[in-house]
Amino acid sequence: MIIKDKQFDEERALYGSNNVLVANCSFTGPKDGESALKESQNVRVDNSYFNLRYPFWHDTNLSINASELTENCRAALWYSSGIKIIDSILNGVKAIRECKNIELINVNANSKEFFWKSTAFQIKDSKVESEYPFFEVSDGVIENLDLTGKYSFQYSKNILITNSNFQTKDAFWHTDNITVKNTIIKGEYLGWYSNNLTLDHCTIIGTQPLCYCTNLVLIDCKMIDCDLSFEYSDVRATILGDIDSVKNPHKGYIKADNIKEIIIDENKKSDSNCEITHNK
């Protein structure tokens, strides 16, 4: 079934649709209806405009292409699976939550609390601005993501991130089994309380990174403006260039070209068994 060149604003306009193509349609208007395509399956949306709330809840096998979800389209995709979004804009708050089997390609999102509690995902060539993105997500692969925000990836696990650029404070707190490669991470308090966090050929910028970590690995990373690093962490790190300061690491080793200051506080809570070496 093809639905083309239509405008909808009523409540549950296309509720429970199955095997449908929605093309060049607009979901907006004075009736201000919600849940346009709730409880639908096998739906393809092309070149359409969504300006109303909760359009895609409890959907299965959903494809969204070259479409716009405005800031009024809040909580757009919840409890859905088998989602593919390409060349689209997601601007409503809480845009994706408790979904699974998700693929985003060339998506531009500006959404508070973006992509929460979701699993089995791939994100590529996309841009996200969010105050609190990727909370409690798992089993994902991310490539070429430009991320701006705060508190990203908290309590997340089993994720591979490559070739990305992050400006985000408090990233990767309480995470488990995260690998980040060839990525710039700029922000304060990176990775606290993480387990099995690996940073491979990354550039890390900002104060007090990587404290209270277990099984932390850094492979040929750069650390810029990083002071009070690695406090109480179990770490194995090779650093290219300088570290401003290292404070009270717990165990493992830290190897750098230069460490400007090594702080071993006599009031620290535990003995340090970390080998620290540098060339200057």
PyMOL commands that set and color helices and strands:
alter all, ss='L'
color gray80, all
select strands_A, chain A and resi 2-4+7-8+18-23+26-27+41-46+49-50+56-57+60-65+68-69+77-78+81-86+89-90+96-97+100-105+108-110+119-130+138-150+157-162+165-169+176-181+184-186+195-200+203-205+216-224+234-243+246-247+251-259+262-263+273-278
alter strands_A, ss='S'
color yellow, strands_A
deselect
rebuild
show_as cartoon
